[in-house]
Amino acid sequence: MSIESSCGSGDHRVKGIPTHGGHYVQYNVYGNLFEVSRKYVPPIRPVGRGAYGIVCAAVNSETREEVAIKKIGNAFDNRIDAKRTLREIKLLRHMDHENVIAIKDIIRPPQRENFNDVYIVYELMDTDLNQIIRSNQSLTDDHCRYFLYQVLRGLKYVHSANVLHRDLKPSNLLLNANCDLKIGDFGLARTTSETDFMTEYVVTRWYRAPELLLNCSEYTAAIDIWSVGCILGEMMTRQPLFPGKDYVHQLRLITESMRLYVTHTWHLFMTSMRSLFAQGLSVLILSNHLLLKKISRSLSIENL
């Protein structure tokens, strides 16, 4: 007995093999075993993979909802990665906002004594902002305005819960065909009440605030606002604003940008920003708050 599921394009099909008395079904995806409880029915199709693991789309037979299932293989082999997974689960289970990705389920292991892989079930999204920016798809001012609005809306909710995301970047902003946006990947997030949260790696370098590059021992929600500014500039120009090769180069790019307003890239960015905010919001105020001005401790979404 086997269950077949279309996977990707063409005639390639993934065969599912029932396991554990038929309560689970095992698939071979990208050469890796992918075992889920039987309520998640075909078609099982891969939608992404990376250092974090494999993501497949499936249908929850109980709700008829299409979901994304992320497998984190050997989740407990690396202490840092295990803490990151646990942190995301703990934070997202308490969050409920339309611009923040939701965890739908955690698939229980068939045998506790052999519990090595973690399967997390999320809302299914079609793509992410990084893929859109890198594609040939048109990004109009309306697109950028709507995406920015949703990012800030979701981030305001996250910050109101005294949580810093700490890893905002285009690939962590998930999108669907209706242009709905959700903030994802809370593996590096921290509550502001945690006493040791300032000490770990935060934010991919290109989106990292100056105080982090300078190894400041304390920082605030302003680091997330800086990242949003970098993302906004990248949406408008289709190029990273500060693609530093290392820490020193990153700081040099930031400091140079503060005085090189006449460069072509910056002119394009500022021109696009003017059309983006046609209803009275000063582009100079926004750019100063997000990027050019020294980020203050009081900078927040409320006073943008």
Backbone bond lengths (Angstrom), bond angles and torsions (degrees), N, CA, C in turn:
res aa  C-N    CA-C-N  psi(-1)  N-CA   C-N-CA  omega(-1)  CA-C   N-CA-C  phi
1 M - - - 1.473 - - 1.524 109.14 -
2 S 1.321 117.60 134.21 1.458 120.95 178.13 1.514 109.56 -146.62
3 I 1.326 114.42 159.60 1.454 121.62 177.44 1.507 107.13 -119.08
4 E 1.347 117.69 132.69 1.458 120.66 -178.99 1.518 110.29 -108.64
5 S 1.303 113.33 145.69 1.462 120.25 179.24 1.509 109.05 -138.47
6 S 1.334 117.34 132.59 1.462 119.49 174.25 1.511 108.57 -67.58
7 C 1.314 116.95 141.31 1.458 121.59 -175.71 1.505 109.06 -137.11
8 G 1.333 116.52 111.27 1.455 119.26 -178.76 1.511 110.02 75.02
9 S 1.311 115.67 -150.42 1.456 120.65 -176.91 1.512 110.47 -103.90
10 G 1.330 115.91 172.07 1.445 120.62 177.35 1.510 111.50 76.76
11 D 1.360 115.00 -156.39 1.452 120.69 -176.28 1.522 112.72 -95.82
12 H 1.327 117.30 2.58 1.455 120.15 -178.61 1.521 110.02 -63.37
13 R 1.317 116.54 128.69 1.453 120.75 -178.58 1.520 109.36 -130.83
14 V 1.329 114.88 145.66 1.457 121.78 179.33 1.519 108.50 -105.08
15 K 1.304 116.59 123.93 1.456 120.65 178.85 1.522 109.90 -88.15
16 G 1.323 115.02 132.24 1.452 121.04 176.68 1.516 110.65 -99.97
17 I 1.312 116.67 134.17 1.465 121.99 -179.58 1.525 108.73 -113.45
18 P 1.329 118.83 119.47 1.462 120.72 178.14 1.530 110.95 -62.09
19 T 1.328 116.21 139.18 1.465 121.87 178.76 1.524 109.14 -134.89
20 H 1.327 114.74 165.43 1.471 121.82 176.33 1.529 111.50 52.02
21 G 1.334 113.93 53.98 1.457 120.08 176.89 1.512 114.05 68.22
22 G 1.332 116.62 23.02 1.454 120.61 179.08 1.514 114.42 85.08
23 H 1.334 117.51 2.42 1.467 120.41 -179.84 1.532 111.92 -80.13
24 Y 1.322 116.55 -18.42 1.464 121.70 178.86 1.525 109.01 -130.62
25 V 1.330 115.99 157.96 1.461 121.60 176.60 1.519 107.84 -129.03
26 Q 1.337 115.52 133.54 1.461 121.25 -176.21 1.527 109.93 -110.01
27 Y 1.348 115.60 131.34 1.460 122.58 178.63 1.523 109.22 -120.68
28 N 1.331 114.68 156.37 1.464 120.29 172.72 1.526 107.50 -106.17
29 V 1.321 116.19 109.74 1.466 122.15 -176.68 1.523 108.63 -120.77
30 Y 1.317 116.21 119.75 1.468 121.21 -178.76 1.533 111.65 55.06
31 G 1.327 116.62 31.32 1.455 119.70 -179.58 1.510 114.06 80.48
32 N 1.329 117.38 7.04 1.463 122.27 178.94 1.523 109.74 -117.00
33 L 1.318 115.96 143.28 1.454 120.38 177.32 1.521 109.43 -74.76
34 F 1.322 115.28 134.25 1.460 122.53 -177.97 1.522 106.08 -128.66
35 E 1.332 117.53 105.52 1.461 122.16 -172.46 1.525 110.40 -115.66
36 V 1.326 115.97 119.13 1.462 120.88 -176.97 1.521 109.58 -128.52
37 S 1.328 115.53 159.30 1.456 119.63 177.21 1.526 109.86 -66.69
38 R 1.314 116.36 154.66 1.463 120.71 -168.66 1.528 113.71 -68.98
39 K 1.325 117.68 -12.65 1.470 117.59 178.31 1.526 111.95 -70.71
40 Y 1.339 116.55 -15.85 1.460 120.10 175.88 1.517 107.89 -94.61
41 V 1.331 115.29 105.18 1.460 121.66 -166.99 1.525 110.76 -103.82
42 P 1.347 115.92 162.46 1.466 120.87 176.53 1.530 110.75 -60.20
43 P 1.350 117.05 156.81 1.466 125.13 5.92 1.523 113.49 -78.34
44 I 1.323 115.11 132.80 1.461 121.76 170.56 1.525 106.79 -94.91
45 R 1.304 117.63 119.68 1.467 120.07 -179.41 1.523 109.98 -136.17
46 P 1.311 117.75 135.55 1.465 120.63 178.65 1.522 110.72 -70.83
47 V 1.322 116.54 137.40 1.465 120.67 178.74 1.522 112.13 -122.89
48 G 1.322 117.20 -4.74 1.457 118.95 178.40 1.508 111.93 176.84
49 R 1.314 114.75 158.22 1.457 120.60 175.16 1.521 108.59 -157.41
50 G 1.314 115.20 156.80 1.458 120.49 -179.96 1.508 109.72 -176.85
51 A 1.331 115.61 -161.67 1.459 119.97 -178.54 1.522 111.38 -63.11
52 Y 1.344 116.39 -26.75 1.460 121.34 -178.22 1.519 112.15 -74.81
53 G 1.339 118.39 -23.60 1.449 121.03 -176.39 1.514 111.48 139.09
54 I 1.321 116.21 -154.64 1.465 123.15 -177.28 1.521 108.76 -118.11
55 V 1.329 116.36 141.57 1.463 121.30 176.09 1.522 108.62 -120.19
56 C 1.328 115.76 129.12 1.463 121.71 176.47 1.523 109.63 -124.71
57 A 1.317 115.48 149.50 1.461 121.26 173.58 1.522 108.74 -94.17
58 A 1.320 115.63 143.58 1.460 121.67 177.87 1.523 107.92 -151.91
59 V 1.323 115.97 175.84 1.457 121.43 178.83 1.519 109.02 -115.50
60 N 1.327 116.38 129.61 1.458 121.47 173.44 1.523 107.54 -77.97
61 S 1.328 116.72 111.96 1.465 120.67 -174.48 1.526 112.15 -66.69
62 E 1.331 117.52 -20.34 1.459 120.41 -178.93 1.526 111.85 -80.87
63 T 1.330 116.67 -35.18 1.469 120.80 -177.62 1.523 112.53 -108.88
64 R 1.343 117.65 -11.08 1.465 124.98 -174.65 1.528 111.89 61.55
65 E 1.303 116.22 23.07 1.460 121.54 179.83 1.521 110.06 -96.08
66 E 1.336 115.97 135.60 1.459 120.11 175.04 1.526 108.25 -80.71
67 V 1.321 116.04 132.29 1.462 121.26 -174.47 1.523 110.04 -131.17
68 A 1.320 114.91 167.19 1.463 121.91 173.94 1.522 108.19 -109.91
69 I 1.327 116.13 129.34 1.465 121.31 179.78 1.522 108.44 -113.75
70 K 1.311 115.45 119.94 1.464 120.37 179.31 1.524 109.76 -102.43
71 K 1.326 115.19 124.20 1.462 120.32 175.21 1.522 109.12 -98.02
72 I 1.328 115.52 125.74 1.458 121.61 173.52 1.521 106.27 -108.85
73 G 1.317 116.14 100.40 1.456 121.07 -176.02 1.517 112.88 -73.78
74 N 1.330 115.83 142.00 1.471 121.52 -179.92 1.527 110.52 47.11
75 A 1.307 114.53 52.25 1.464 121.48 -169.94 1.519 113.82 -63.17
76 F 1.321 117.31 -18.98 1.463 119.50 -174.20 1.522 113.09 -107.41
77 D 1.328 116.60 7.24 1.465 119.40 179.70 1.520 111.91 -72.00
78 N 1.317 116.42 -34.40 1.461 121.66 -178.94 1.526 108.92 -112.75
79 R 1.319 116.31 121.44 1.467 120.83 -174.70 1.528 112.16 -61.74
80 I 1.324 117.46 -41.65 1.460 120.86 -177.86 1.526 110.56 -66.18
81 D 1.343 116.56 -44.49 1.466 120.15 179.40 1.527 111.27 -65.14
82 A 1.332 116.18 -37.71 1.462 119.92 178.90 1.527 111.04 -64.24
83 K 1.327 116.64 -41.95 1.465 120.76 177.85 1.524 110.72 -64.37
84 R 1.312 115.66 -36.79 1.464 120.13 -179.97 1.525 110.71 -64.59
85 T 1.329 116.36 -43.50 1.463 120.65 178.55 1.516 110.96 -63.48
86 L 1.331 116.18 -46.42 1.464 120.53 -179.85 1.524 111.12 -62.56
87 R 1.325 116.18 -39.53 1.468 120.68 -179.18 1.529 110.80 -62.36
88 E 1.333 116.09 -44.25 1.461 119.18 -179.65 1.521 111.05 -63.04
89 I 1.323 116.87 -43.09 1.465 120.68 -179.98 1.526 110.43 -62.79
90 K 1.332 116.55 -45.59 1.466 120.76 -177.32 1.522 111.80 -63.18
91 L 1.328 116.97 -39.74 1.460 119.61 -178.45 1.527 112.01 -75.26
92 L 1.330 116.95 -47.68 1.463 119.87 -173.83 1.525 112.89 -69.50
93 R 1.315 117.80 -26.11 1.469 118.72 179.56 1.528 111.78 -66.71
94 H 1.340 116.77 -17.78 1.463 120.57 179.16 1.527 112.44 -100.44
95 M 1.325 117.94 -4.32 1.460 120.56 -175.84 1.524 111.06 -101.96
96 D 1.319 114.93 143.14 1.463 121.07 179.87 1.522 108.06 -147.88
97 H 1.323 115.96 92.34 1.465 121.09 -178.86 1.517 108.30 -150.43
98 E 1.319 116.81 143.01 1.462 120.11 -174.34 1.521 113.27 -70.77
99 N 1.323 118.47 -11.03 1.463 120.83 176.28 1.522 112.69 -109.61
100 V 1.325 116.16 17.54 1.467 122.40 174.96 1.521 107.50 -127.46
101 I 1.322 116.99 130.07 1.460 121.07 -177.98 1.524 110.25 -59.43
102 A 1.323 116.58 141.29 1.461 121.26 -176.89 1.522 110.91 -108.65
103 I 1.325 115.41 138.76 1.460 120.98 169.84 1.523 108.21 -85.66
104 K 1.322 116.02 124.70 1.456 121.62 -178.45 1.526 112.70 -91.68
105 D 1.320 115.52 -31.62 1.467 118.54 -172.30 1.524 109.25 -167.92
106 I 1.305 115.76 154.89 1.463 123.19 166.76 1.523 106.01 -118.46
107 I 1.316 117.09 119.14 1.467 120.07 -177.48 1.523 109.12 -76.08
108 R 1.299 115.46 121.14 1.464 120.25 -178.80 1.525 110.40 -69.12
109 P 1.328 116.95 143.61 1.469 119.46 178.38 1.521 110.17 -70.40
110 P 1.323 117.61 144.34 1.468 119.60 179.21 1.522 112.85 -64.64
111 Q 1.334 116.62 -29.43 1.465 121.38 179.01 1.525 109.16 -137.73
112 R 1.311 117.18 120.70 1.460 120.60 -176.99 1.518 112.54 -64.83
113 E 1.317 116.28 -34.39 1.468 119.04 -176.98 1.525 112.11 -70.20
114 N 1.333 117.09 -19.20 1.464 121.05 178.07 1.530 111.15 -115.03
115 F 1.317 115.39 37.09 1.464 121.60 -175.75 1.530 109.67 -82.55
116 N 1.342 116.01 98.95 1.464 121.20 -178.99 1.525 113.08 -118.76
117 D 1.327 116.41 -33.67 1.461 121.07 -175.41 1.526 110.49 -107.87
118 V 1.329 115.24 142.89 1.465 121.13 178.16 1.526 108.69 -111.88
119 Y 1.324 116.44 132.10 1.462 122.42 177.68 1.532 108.45 -117.56
120 I 1.329 115.68 115.32 1.464 121.96 -179.78 1.526 108.76 -110.22
121 V 1.325 116.31 131.62 1.465 121.99 -178.16 1.529 109.06 -104.06
122 Y 1.326 115.90 122.93 1.462 122.64 -179.09 1.527 110.54 -117.87
123 E 1.332 114.97 169.80 1.459 119.84 164.56 1.524 108.39 -58.67
124 L 1.313 116.65 145.12 1.463 120.14 178.09 1.522 110.01 -90.67
125 M 1.326 116.16 125.79 1.461 122.36 174.89 1.524 108.33 -115.76
126 D 1.320 116.41 157.99 1.460 120.59 -172.76 1.520 113.98 -82.41
127 T 1.323 117.12 -34.60 1.463 120.18 -173.96 1.521 108.48 -162.28
128 D 1.329 116.73 -169.04 1.463 120.78 174.07 1.524 109.21 -134.54
129 L 1.315 115.43 167.02 1.462 120.00 -174.37 1.524 112.07 -64.93
130 N 1.307 117.33 -32.08 1.463 119.76 179.25 1.527 110.96 -62.17
131 Q 1.329 117.07 -43.10 1.463 120.05 179.08 1.525 111.35 -64.98
132 I 1.322 116.98 -36.94 1.467 120.10 178.50 1.521 110.45 -66.47
133 I 1.326 117.05 -44.84 1.466 120.81 -179.61 1.522 110.60 -61.33
134 R 1.323 117.34 -39.67 1.464 121.30 -177.08 1.524 112.81 -79.96
135 S 1.320 118.18 -10.39 1.463 121.52 -177.76 1.528 110.40 -88.12
136 N 1.332 115.15 179.45 1.463 121.16 176.28 1.523 112.28 -90.89
137 Q 1.317 115.59 4.40 1.461 119.52 -178.06 1.528 110.55 -67.48
138 S 1.310 115.60 140.38 1.462 120.61 -179.28 1.523 110.73 -67.05
139 L 1.335 115.57 137.23 1.462 122.20 173.07 1.525 107.16 -119.81
140 T 1.307 116.85 99.74 1.457 120.97 -177.94 1.523 110.60 -81.82
141 D 1.327 115.68 170.80 1.458 119.96 175.28 1.523 110.98 -59.97
142 D 1.332 116.43 -36.85 1.464 119.99 178.57 1.524 110.96 -63.95
143 H 1.327 116.65 -40.95 1.465 120.04 175.80 1.526 110.04 -57.58
144 C 1.320 115.71 -52.76 1.468 120.53 -175.58 1.519 111.16 -62.47
145 R 1.323 116.45 -39.87 1.462 120.06 178.95 1.528 110.81 -63.09
146 Y 1.325 115.81 -44.04 1.470 120.02 -177.70 1.527 111.10 -69.40
147 F 1.325 116.92 -40.86 1.463 119.58 178.02 1.528 110.79 -63.31
148 L 1.333 116.66 -44.96 1.464 120.02 179.68 1.522 110.79 -61.15
149 Y 1.315 116.53 -43.94 1.465 120.62 178.67 1.529 111.12 -56.83
150 Q 1.323 116.32 -44.92 1.462 119.59 -177.59 1.529 112.00 -69.62
151 V 1.332 116.88 -38.60 1.466 119.62 177.45 1.525 109.96 -60.47
152 L 1.331 116.76 -48.77 1.462 120.46 -178.35 1.526 111.36 -66.01
153 R 1.313 116.17 -35.58 1.464 120.03 178.82 1.531 110.82 -65.03
154 G 1.335 115.88 -46.68 1.456 119.28 178.02 1.513 112.18 -66.31
155 L 1.342 116.37 -39.00 1.459 120.19 -178.60 1.522 111.19 -68.20
156 K 1.325 117.07 -35.71 1.461 119.58 176.07 1.525 110.35 -60.25
157 Y 1.321 116.68 -40.94 1.469 120.72 177.59 1.527 110.86 -63.44
158 V 1.323 116.38 -45.38 1.467 120.78 -179.73 1.524 110.44 -61.93
159 H 1.327 117.03 -46.75 1.468 120.72 -179.73 1.525 111.67 -66.28
160 S 1.326 117.69 -31.75 1.465 120.13 178.88 1.524 111.43 -66.71
161 A 1.328 116.07 -20.68 1.465 121.13 175.31 1.524 111.38 -90.20
162 N 1.347 116.34 11.43 1.470 122.50 -178.71 1.526 111.82 59.91
163 V 1.323 115.02 40.95 1.461 121.68 178.24 1.524 108.62 -120.81
164 L 1.322 116.64 135.18 1.458 122.73 171.56 1.522 107.75 -103.27
165 H 1.324 117.29 131.22 1.465 119.80 -179.60 1.520 111.41 -71.23
166 R 1.316 117.41 -50.13 1.466 125.61 172.46 1.529 115.25 72.74
167 D 1.319 118.54 5.63 1.467 119.27 176.20 1.527 110.79 -149.42
168 L 1.309 116.32 43.27 1.466 119.63 178.48 1.521 110.18 -74.28
169 K 1.322 115.46 128.60 1.463 122.86 177.41 1.522 107.02 -161.92
170 P 1.321 118.68 163.73 1.469 119.99 -175.40 1.529 114.25 -55.12
171 S 1.318 118.22 -37.88 1.464 119.96 -177.30 1.525 112.67 -70.83
172 N 1.335 117.96 -13.81 1.461 121.28 177.08 1.525 112.71 -98.97
173 L 1.328 116.46 7.94 1.460 121.54 174.61 1.524 107.67 -109.07
174 L 1.312 116.31 107.35 1.463 122.92 -170.99 1.524 110.46 -92.87
175 L 1.332 115.93 143.08 1.461 121.72 -174.34 1.521 111.09 -131.56
176 N 1.336 115.52 154.86 1.459 119.65 168.58 1.526 109.75 -121.13
177 A 1.313 116.07 -178.70 1.466 120.60 -173.57 1.520 112.85 -65.28
178 N 1.328 117.39 -19.92 1.462 121.29 178.74 1.523 112.57 -88.36
179 C 1.340 116.08 7.02 1.473 122.27 -178.36 1.522 112.37 70.67
180 D 1.324 117.46 17.33 1.461 120.00 172.47 1.518 108.64 -73.25
181 L 1.312 116.83 137.06 1.467 122.30 -175.57 1.518 110.28 -120.39
182 K 1.320 115.23 139.39 1.461 121.31 176.56 1.524 109.64 -134.54
183 I 1.320 115.57 136.40 1.462 121.21 176.22 1.522 108.29 -77.83
184 G 1.332 116.66 128.52 1.457 120.99 -179.75 1.513 112.67 -123.98
185 D 1.323 115.41 -178.65 1.465 124.92 177.14 1.520 112.14 56.78
186 F 1.318 115.29 83.83 1.461 122.06 178.52 1.528 111.70 -100.69
187 G 1.326 116.25 24.45 1.456 119.73 -177.17 1.511 114.51 -65.88
188 L 1.335 118.05 -24.94 1.465 121.65 178.70 1.524 112.24 -104.54
189 A 1.329 116.88 3.11 1.464 120.29 -177.63 1.524 110.84 -68.32
190 R 1.335 114.66 156.15 1.459 121.48 -179.72 1.527 109.34 -145.96
191 T 1.314 116.07 148.31 1.454 119.81 168.77 1.521 108.42 -82.38
192 T 1.312 116.15 148.21 1.464 119.80 -178.00 1.520 112.12 -70.06
193 S 1.326 117.82 -11.62 1.464 120.48 179.46 1.522 112.68 -83.22
194 E 1.336 117.15 -12.19 1.458 120.09 179.93 1.521 109.71 -73.91
195 T 1.319 116.06 130.00 1.467 120.59 -173.55 1.516 113.24 -77.70
196 D 1.333 117.91 -21.46 1.463 119.87 -176.30 1.522 112.59 -107.63
197 F 1.341 117.02 12.36 1.462 118.25 -170.27 1.519 113.15 -73.40
198 M 1.320 118.69 -11.63 1.459 120.16 -178.48 1.526 112.99 -82.67
199 T 1.314 117.77 -8.36 1.458 119.35 -165.32 1.516 114.85 -95.21
200 E 1.335 118.85 -16.09 1.453 119.79 -172.54 1.527 112.31 -93.88
201 Y 1.335 114.95 170.39 1.472 121.21 176.15 1.520 110.22 -58.15
202 V 1.309 116.56 134.29 1.460 120.95 176.71 1.524 110.24 -139.60
203 V 1.297 116.62 143.06 1.460 125.96 168.45 1.530 113.98 61.91
204 T 1.312 115.72 125.98 1.451 121.24 170.53 1.527 109.06 -55.27
205 R 1.327 117.44 139.56 1.472 122.30 -167.16 1.524 114.04 -51.55
206 W 1.319 117.93 -43.71 1.462 120.75 -174.53 1.525 112.62 -60.83
207 Y 1.320 117.18 -22.69 1.463 121.44 -175.96 1.529 111.36 -112.44
208 R 1.317 116.00 17.61 1.465 121.54 -173.32 1.528 111.09 -90.84
209 A 1.321 116.27 131.98 1.462 122.01 -179.09 1.528 110.77 -68.91
210 P 1.345 117.29 154.19 1.470 120.59 -178.33 1.519 113.61 -56.16
211 E 1.344 118.01 -37.65 1.462 119.06 -178.50 1.523 112.12 -64.41
212 L 1.336 116.91 -27.86 1.463 119.78 176.12 1.523 110.65 -76.64
213 L 1.319 116.63 -39.59 1.466 120.35 177.58 1.522 111.15 -62.99
214 L 1.332 116.50 -29.84 1.463 121.42 -179.98 1.523 112.05 -92.16
215 N 1.342 116.31 10.06 1.466 122.15 176.06 1.521 113.04 57.88
216 C 1.323 116.89 39.58 1.458 119.65 174.98 1.530 109.48 -63.01
217 S 1.312 116.19 139.21 1.463 120.26 -175.13 1.521 112.30 -75.63
218 E 1.332 117.13 -18.79 1.455 120.75 178.79 1.526 109.50 -133.88
219 Y 1.329 115.36 146.55 1.459 120.52 176.26 1.515 108.66 -153.55
220 T 1.299 116.16 171.55 1.461 121.45 -173.73 1.524 110.22 -128.76
221 A 1.333 114.90 -169.85 1.465 121.09 177.57 1.519 112.01 -61.08
222 A 1.337 117.45 -12.49 1.465 120.82 178.56 1.524 111.88 -59.04
223 I 1.336 118.36 -25.85 1.468 119.30 -179.74 1.524 110.90 -65.47
224 D 1.329 117.12 -33.64 1.468 120.01 176.92 1.527 110.81 -70.87
225 I 1.333 116.67 -35.71 1.462 120.46 178.96 1.527 110.18 -65.20
226 W 1.327 116.57 -40.80 1.470 120.19 176.80 1.531 109.81 -58.14
227 S 1.326 116.02 -45.61 1.467 119.99 -179.68 1.523 111.07 -59.79
228 V 1.332 116.68 -39.81 1.464 120.43 177.97 1.525 110.38 -62.22
229 G 1.332 116.76 -40.31 1.459 119.81 177.36 1.516 112.31 -60.99
230 C 1.332 116.07 -42.23 1.470 120.16 177.48 1.525 111.17 -63.56
231 I 1.325 116.38 -40.60 1.466 121.00 179.70 1.528 110.56 -65.77
232 L 1.330 116.61 -41.85 1.461 120.46 178.83 1.526 110.82 -60.36
233 G 1.327 116.68 -46.45 1.456 119.77 177.90 1.512 112.49 -60.62
234 E 1.325 116.47 -37.54 1.467 120.48 179.63 1.524 111.13 -68.98
235 M 1.322 117.01 -36.30 1.465 119.50 175.93 1.525 111.22 -62.27
236 M 1.331 115.92 -41.65 1.461 120.19 -174.74 1.523 112.45 -73.38
237 T 1.320 117.67 -36.18 1.468 120.73 -174.26 1.518 113.50 -103.54
238 R 1.343 116.85 -11.98 1.471 123.64 -175.81 1.525 111.33 64.47
239 Q 1.334 116.85 20.53 1.461 122.06 177.12 1.527 108.31 -139.25
240 P 1.349 118.15 145.15 1.468 119.30 175.08 1.524 110.30 -59.69
241 L 1.328 117.14 139.84 1.460 120.20 179.58 1.523 111.87 -70.26
242 F 1.330 116.22 -42.55 1.461 120.66 -175.00 1.536 110.04 -130.85
243 P 1.337 118.18 74.63 1.474 120.81 -177.47 1.524 111.93 -81.83
244 G 1.321 116.21 66.00 1.459 120.54 -176.89 1.516 112.92 -66.12
245 K 1.331 116.35 142.09 1.461 121.96 178.80 1.522 111.50 -83.55
246 D 1.335 116.19 -23.86 1.457 122.17 176.72 1.526 107.34 -158.24
247 Y 1.343 117.22 -177.29 1.460 120.68 -176.40 1.527 112.16 -59.35
248 V 1.324 116.57 -46.52 1.462 120.85 -177.12 1.524 110.59 -64.05
249 H 1.333 115.98 -45.91 1.463 119.90 178.71 1.521 111.09 -62.67
250 Q 1.319 116.55 -37.87 1.463 120.52 178.94 1.530 110.91 -60.74
251 L 1.312 116.95 -47.42 1.465 120.79 178.85 1.525 111.67 -63.54
252 R 1.328 116.23 -38.05 1.463 119.75 179.54 1.531 110.72 -63.54
253 L 1.331 116.27 -42.90 1.464 119.58 179.12 1.527 111.42 -61.80
254 I 1.317 115.80 -40.48 1.466 119.67 -178.96 1.525 110.94 -66.22
255 T 1.326 116.86 -47.76 1.466 119.63 -177.96 1.526 111.47 -66.32
256 E 1.323 116.66 -37.64 1.467 118.93 178.79 1.523 111.58 -66.06
257 S 1.326 116.45 -35.29 1.469 119.53 -178.08 1.519 111.81 -65.74
258 M 1.328 116.78 -23.19 1.460 119.66 -178.22 1.523 112.42 -69.56
259 R 1.315 117.34 -20.76 1.458 118.60 -178.09 1.527 113.36 -120.05
260 L 1.330 117.09 -11.41 1.466 119.09 -177.70 1.529 110.80 -97.20
261 Y 1.317 116.58 62.75 1.461 120.83 -179.76 1.527 112.18 -68.65
262 V 1.315 117.34 -20.57 1.457 119.07 -171.27 1.521 113.37 -90.63
263 T 1.316 117.53 0.11 1.459 118.67 178.81 1.528 110.17 -66.83
264 H 1.303 115.25 157.02 1.466 119.70 -176.49 1.523 111.84 -61.34
265 T 1.327 116.75 -45.07 1.462 119.76 -177.38 1.511 111.19 -62.64
266 W 1.341 115.56 -44.68 1.460 117.95 -178.72 1.525 110.87 -67.67
267 H 1.334 117.10 -37.26 1.464 120.37 177.66 1.526 110.38 -61.91
268 L 1.341 116.18 -42.08 1.461 120.15 177.94 1.517 110.52 -62.50
269 F 1.327 115.85 -43.27 1.466 120.57 -179.99 1.528 111.00 -61.02
270 M 1.337 116.62 -48.69 1.454 120.68 -177.14 1.528 111.31 -66.62
271 T 1.340 117.05 -38.57 1.463 120.48 178.18 1.520 110.46 -62.34
272 S 1.325 116.06 -43.46 1.463 120.57 179.43 1.522 110.72 -65.81
273 M 1.335 116.23 -38.79 1.456 119.88 179.95 1.527 111.06 -62.74
274 R 1.327 117.42 -37.97 1.465 120.38 -179.13 1.526 111.00 -62.05
275 S 1.326 116.00 -41.20 1.461 118.87 179.40 1.514 111.40 -74.70
276 L 1.342 115.93 -27.05 1.464 119.85 -179.22 1.522 110.93 -66.42
277 F 1.316 116.15 -40.81 1.461 120.12 -177.03 1.530 109.83 -110.33
278 A 1.318 115.03 76.68 1.457 120.36 -174.75 1.524 111.86 -81.02
279 Q 1.314 118.22 -15.52 1.456 121.08 -172.96 1.528 111.86 -101.93
280 G 1.304 116.17 54.76 1.457 120.15 165.79 1.510 116.80 85.87
281 L 1.335 120.44 -6.80 1.461 120.38 179.40 1.514 108.53 -81.24
282 S 1.303 116.11 119.01 1.462 120.38 -175.59 1.509 110.72 -68.08
283 V 1.331 115.96 125.67 1.453 119.99 177.67 1.517 111.01 -64.32
284 L 1.330 116.21 -31.43 1.462 118.39 179.53 1.520 111.39 -67.54
285 I 1.330 116.72 -38.64 1.461 119.83 178.43 1.519 109.74 -63.50
286 L 1.331 116.17 -47.07 1.461 119.21 -177.54 1.519 111.61 -64.34
287 S 1.323 117.15 -47.80 1.460 118.91 -177.81 1.518 111.40 -65.24
288 N 1.334 117.41 -37.06 1.460 119.82 176.43 1.515 111.14 -63.07
289 H 1.322 116.25 -43.95 1.459 119.99 -178.62 1.516 111.74 -67.09
290 L 1.328 116.28 -40.90 1.461 119.30 -173.97 1.516 112.95 -81.61
291 L 1.331 118.13 -38.19 1.454 119.72 -168.29 1.519 114.73 -131.47
292 L 1.323 118.37 -56.09 1.454 119.99 -163.73 1.513 113.42 -76.78
293 K 1.280 117.67 -39.33 1.451 122.11 -178.32 1.515 109.67 -74.89
294 K 1.318 117.80 148.66 1.458 120.47 175.79 1.519 108.10 -61.03
295 I 1.330 115.92 127.28 1.454 120.42 -176.34 1.523 109.71 -67.61
296 S 1.318 116.13 124.06 1.456 119.80 -178.84 1.515 110.15 -94.49
297 R 1.308 115.55 164.89 1.456 120.20 179.68 1.520 111.43 -65.89
298 S 1.334 116.84 -26.57 1.461 120.12 -175.35 1.519 113.36 -88.42
299 L 1.339 118.17 -4.77 1.458 119.94 -177.23 1.518 110.42 -64.91
300 S 1.317 116.09 126.89 1.456 121.44 179.76 1.513 108.40 -148.73
301 I 1.314 116.31 173.53 1.459 120.85 179.52 1.523 110.44 -62.53
302 E 1.339 117.38 -35.09 1.457 121.02 -176.75 1.522 112.95 -62.16
303 N 1.355 117.90 -32.81 1.463 118.01 -176.51 1.519 113.61 -105.71
304 L 1.346 117.03 20.00 1.465 119.00 173.87 1.530 109.87 -67.51
